[in-house]
C-alpha cells in the first residue's frame, strides 16, 4: 500500500493489527475452511483469522473457479480487516483475469439523512488486464475518503477538508480529524444529500449485502462491532471476490487489445489544464510504485515514529530500516486513536 502511495492502508495499520492480536481478538493460527461449495461459487469461513490470510485463501479459490468455469464468485465470513482491496484484485490481474474485491468494515459512515454511523468504508476494487502490462485498476471506498486518510491526518496533526466527515452531531461538517474519529463519522461518497451522497450510500449498502448478508455474517451494517482493541468481541467482517476469464467470452483474446485501446483513448483526451494530463484509474499508483522502486518507500515522519514505538514494544527494533532506527530518540508520535 505504501509503495502505491496509499499510506492510510500501509504500515499505518500495523499498530492496530498488533493491538488486536495482543488483545486476543484474532486467532493468529486460524486456517480458513470452505463452508459451501459449487463449481463456480463458494462461501469461506475465515475462523476469525487474520483478514489477509482469509482474503488470500478466498481470492485464490475464486481464481481457480474462474479458470475452470469462466466465472468465480467467493464470499467469506468470520474474517477481519484485509488491507487494501486492490491487492486482492491484483492477484487476479496477474492471472489475466478481471478481478473484483469488496469488503465490509466497522461502521464509520453516516448515511444520508441519518445522524449516526451505520456503514463501513466498504471499498470496491476492479482490476482488468490490458496488453503489454497495461491495466485498469480501480480501488475506491464508498465513503468520500477511507477512514485511514483521516487517521493519517490525525497522526500528522493536519486538518481535513470540509465534506470528508462530520462531528458527533452526525450532520455538522468538521475539519478536525479527531472529531471524525471520536464520535463523528465519514460522509458517503458524494458527501451530503445536495451533492448526491445518496449514491455513495447506495453503493455502500450494495457492498454490505454482497459481503456480509450473502456470506452469513452474524452482524450487518450498524450492528458490526467497532474496530477498536477494546471491543471485546470478533468483528466478523465479510468479503466478496469475483473473477472473470475474458477469454471465455472473447476466445480471440480481443479483450486485452480493446481495453488497451480504450485506456489509450482516455489518456489522450485534451486536458483541461495543460500542465496535467488525463489519467485512468491505476496510473497514479503505478507512478508511485516506479518511484518507490528507484528511491525507496516514502513514510511520513509520524507514521515512522509510530512504527518505531511499536517495534520497541515488541523488542524487534533491530529489524527496522536504519532510517527509522536513527530518528531522534525523544521524538514520539500520537497513539492510533482506535488502540487507546
C-alpha positions in Angstrom: 0.0 0.0 0.0 2.8 2.4 0.9 4.6 1.6 -2.4 1.4 2.6 -4.3 1.0 5.9 -2.5 -1.7 4.7 -0.1 -0.2 5.4 3.3 -3.7 5.0 5.0 -3.5 1.2 4.5 0.2 0.5 4.8 2.3 0.3 7.9 -0.2 2.8 9.4 -2.3 -0.3 10.1 0.5 -2.2 11.9 -0.3 -0.8 15.4 -4.0 -1.7 15.1 -3.3 -5.3 13.8 -0.8 -5.9 16.6 -3.2 -4.4 19.1 -6.0 -6.8 18.0 -3.6 -9.8 18.3 -2.4 -8.7 21.7 -6.0 -8.3 22.9 -6.8 -11.9 21.8 -9.4 -10.6 19.3 -8.0 -12.5 16.3 -6.8 -16.1 16.1 -3.3 -15.9 14.5 -3.2 -19.7 13.9 -6.7 -20.0 12.2 -6.9 -21.7 8.8 -9.9 -20.7 6.6 -12.3 -23.5 5.5 -14.9 -23.9 2.8 -18.4 -24.0 4.3 -20.3 -24.1 1.0 -19.0 -25.0 -2.5 -20.0 -25.4 -6.1 -18.1 -25.3 -9.4 -18.3 -21.5 -9.7 -19.1 -20.3 -6.2 -18.1 -20.8 -2.6 -18.5 -19.5 0.9 -15.4 -19.4 3.2 -15.4 -19.4 6.9 -12.4 -17.4 8.0 -12.5 -18.9 11.5 -11.6 -15.4 12.9 -8.2 -15.5 11.3 -6.2 -12.6 10.0 -8.0 -10.8 7.2 -5.1 -11.1 4.8 -4.9 -14.9 5.4 -8.7 -15.3 4.7 -8.6 -12.9 1.7 -5.7 -14.8 0.1 -7.5 -18.1 0.5 -10.7 -16.7 -0.9 -9.3 -14.9 -3.9 -7.1 -17.9 -4.9 -10.1 -20.1 -4.7 -12.0 -17.6 -6.8 -9.2 -17.6 -9.4 -9.3 -21.4 -9.6 -13.0 -21.4 -10.2 -12.8 -18.7 -12.9 -10.1 -20.6 -14.8 -12.3 -23.7 -14.7 -15.7 -22.3 -15.4 -15.1 -18.8 -16.7 -16.5 -17.1 -13.6 -15.6 -17.4 -9.9 -17.7 -16.0 -7.1 -16.5 -16.4 -3.5 -17.7 -14.8 -0.3 -16.1 -15.0 3.1 -17.4 -14.5 6.7 -15.9 -14.6 10.2 -12.9 -12.6 9.0 -11.0 -9.4 9.8 -9.6 -6.3 8.2 -7.8 -7.3 4.9 -5.9 -4.2 4.0 -6.3 -2.6 0.6 -8.9 -4.2 -1.6 -6.8 -3.6 -4.7 -4.1 -6.0 -3.6 -6.6 -8.9 -3.9 -7.8 -7.8 -7.3 -4.2 -7.6 -8.4 -3.8 -11.4 -7.7 -6.5 -12.0 -10.4 -4.9 -9.5 -12.7 -1.6 -11.4 -12.6 -3.6 -14.4 -13.9 -5.0 -12.3 -16.8 -8.4 -12.3 -15.2 -10.8 -9.5 -14.4 -10.8 -9.3 -10.6 -13.3 -7.7 -8.2 -12.8 -7.4 -4.4 -15.1 -6.0 -1.8 -15.3 -5.9 2.0 -17.5 -4.5 4.7 -16.0 -2.8 7.7 -17.0 -1.5 11.1 -19.4 1.5 11.0 -17.7 4.8 10.1 -20.1 6.2 7.6 -23.2 8.3 8.5 -25.9 7.6 5.9 -27.8 10.2 4.0 -30.4 11.8 6.4 -29.1 9.8 9.4 -27.2 11.2 12.4 -25.1 8.3 13.4 -22.6 5.7 11.9 -24.3 2.8 10.2 -22.0 1.6 7.5 -18.3 0.9 6.9 -16.0 2.4 4.3 -16.9 -0.7 2.2 -14.5 -0.4 -0.7 -14.8 -1.6 -4.3 -11.8 -2.8 -6.4 -11.9 -3.8 -10.0 -8.8 -4.6 -12.0 -8.8 -5.5 -15.7 -5.8 -6.7 -17.8 -4.8 -4.9 -20.9 -1.9 -5.5 -23.3 1.8 -5.3 -22.5 1.3 -5.0 -18.8 -1.2 -2.1 -19.1 -4.4 -2.4 -17.0 -7.4 -0.7 -15.5 -7.1 -0.5 -11.7 -10.0 0.9 -9.7 -9.8 0.8 -5.9 -12.1 3.2 -4.0 -14.0 3.5 -0.8 -17.8 4.1 -0.9 -17.3 6.9 1.6 -15.9 10.2 0.5 -12.5 9.1 1.8 -11.4 6.0 3.6 -11.0 6.3 7.4 -7.3 5.7 7.0 -6.9 9.1 5.4 -8.5 10.7 8.5 -6.1 8.7 10.7 -3.1 9.8 8.7 -4.2 13.5 9.1 -4.6 12.9 12.8 -1.1 11.5 13.1 0.3 14.4 11.1 -1.7 17.0 13.2 -3.4 18.2 10.0 -6.9 19.5 9.4 -9.1 17.8 6.9 -11.2 19.4 4.1 -14.8 20.2 4.7 -17.1 17.4 3.3 -14.9 14.4 4.4 -16.6 13.9 7.7 -19.0 15.1 10.4 -18.7 15.7 14.2 -20.6 14.0 16.9 -23.9 15.6 15.9 -23.8 13.4 12.8 -24.7 16.3 10.5 -22.3 19.1 11.0 -19.2 19.1 8.8 -15.8 19.4 10.6 -12.2 19.9 9.6 -11.0 18.1 12.8 -9.8 14.5 12.2 -10.1 13.8 15.9 -13.8 14.8 15.9 -14.5 12.5 13.0 -12.7 9.6 14.6 -14.1 10.1 18.1 -17.9 10.4 18.0 -18.3 11.7 14.4 -18.2 9.8 11.1 -17.5 9.8 7.4 -19.8 11.1 4.7 -20.8 8.7 1.9 -19.2 9.1 -1.5 -20.6 12.3 -2.9 -20.9 14.0 0.5 -24.2 15.5 1.7 -27.6 14.9 0.1 -27.5 18.0 -2.0 -24.3 16.8 -3.7 -25.7 13.3 -4.4 -24.2 11.5 -1.3 -27.2 9.1 -1.5 -25.5 7.4 -4.5 -22.4 6.6 -2.4 -24.8 5.5 0.4 -26.5 3.1 -2.1 -23.1 1.7 -3.2 -22.1 1.3 0.4 -25.2 -0.9 1.1 -24.6 -2.9 -2.1 -21.1 -3.9 -0.8 -22.6 -4.7 2.7 -25.1 -7.0 1.0 -22.5 -8.8 -1.1 -20.0 -9.2 1.7 -22.0 -9.6 5.0 -25.6 -10.5 4.2 -24.7 -13.0 1.4 -21.9 -14.7 3.3 -23.9 -15.1 6.5 -22.1 -12.7 8.9 -23.9 -12.6 12.2 -24.0 -8.8 12.3 -24.5 -6.4 9.5 -24.3 -2.6 8.9 -24.8 -0.6 12.1 -24.6 -3.8 14.2 -21.0 -4.6 13.2 -18.7 -4.2 16.2 -16.5 -1.1 16.3 -12.9 -1.5 15.0 -11.2 -0.9 18.4 -9.0 -3.0 20.5 -11.4 -2.7 23.5 -14.4 -4.0 21.6 -14.2 -7.4 23.4 -15.6 -9.5 20.5 -14.6 -10.5 16.9 -15.7 -8.1 14.2 -16.8 -10.9 11.8 -16.1 -9.0 8.6 -17.3 -10.3 5.3 -15.5 -10.2 1.9 -16.6 -10.9 -1.7 -14.4 -11.8 -4.6 -15.4 -12.1 -8.3 -13.1 -13.3 -11.1 -14.0 -13.4 -14.8 -11.9 -15.0 -17.5 -12.3 -12.7 -20.6 -11.1 -15.5 -22.9 -14.3 -17.5 -22.1 -16.3 -14.6 -23.6 -13.9 -13.4 -26.3 -11.9 -16.5 -27.3 -9.9 -14.5 -29.8 -8.3 -12.6 -27.0 -9.6 -9.2 -28.2 -10.5 -8.1 -24.7 -7.0 -7.0 -23.7 -6.4 -5.3 -27.0 -9.7 -3.5 -26.9 -9.2 -2.4 -23.3 -5.7 -1.0 -24.0 -7.2 0.9 -26.9 -9.9 2.4 -24.7 -7.3 3.3 -22.0 -5.1 5.0 -24.6 -8.1 7.0 -25.9 -8.9 8.2 -22.4 -5.3 9.2 -21.7 -5.1 11.2 -24.9 -8.2 13.3 -24.2 -7.4 17.1 -24.3 -6.6 18.1 -20.8 -8.5 20.9 -19.0 -5.1 22.0 -17.5 -2.2 21.9 -19.9 0.1 21.0 -17.0 -1.8 17.9 -16.1 -2.5 15.0 -18.4 -5.7 12.9 -18.3 -5.1 9.7 -16.3 -7.1 6.4 -15.9 -7.6 4.5 -12.6 -4.3 2.9 -11.6 -2.0 5.4 -13.3 -1.1 7.4 -10.2 -0.4 4.2 -8.2 1.9 2.8 -11.0 3.9 6.1 -11.0 4.3 5.8 -7.2 5.4 2.2 -7.5 8.0 3.2 -10.0 9.3 6.0 -7.8 9.4 3.6 -4.8 11.4 1.1 -6.8 14.0 3.8 -7.6 14.1 5.8 -4.4 12.5 3.6 -1.7 9.1 3.8 0.1 8.1 7.2 1.4 6.8 7.2 5.0 5.5 10.2 6.9 7.6 11.1 10.0 4.7 10.5 12.4 3.9 7.1 11.0 7.6 6.2 11.1 7.8 7.2 14.7 4.7 5.2 15.5 6.3 2.1 13.8 9.4 2.5 15.8 7.5 2.7 19.1 5.6 -0.4 18.1 8.8 -2.3 17.2 10.3 -1.2 20.6 7.3 -2.6 22.4 7.9 -6.0 20.8 11.7 -5.8 21.2 12.4 -6.0 17.5 13.7 -2.5 16.7 16.8 -4.1 15.0 14.6 -5.3 12.2 13.6 -1.7 11.2 15.4 0.2 8.4 18.3 2.3 9.6 16.5 5.4 8.6 13.7 4.7 11.2 16.1 3.4 13.8 18.1 6.7 13.5 15.2 9.0 14.2 15.6 11.4 17.2 15.2 9.4 20.4 12.9 11.9 22.1 10.6 12.2 19.1 7.2 10.4 19.6 4.0 10.0 17.6 0.4 10.1 18.9 -1.2 6.7 19.5 -3.5 5.3 17.0 -7.0 6.5 18.1 -8.5 3.0 18.0 -5.8 1.4 20.1 -6.2 3.7 23.2 
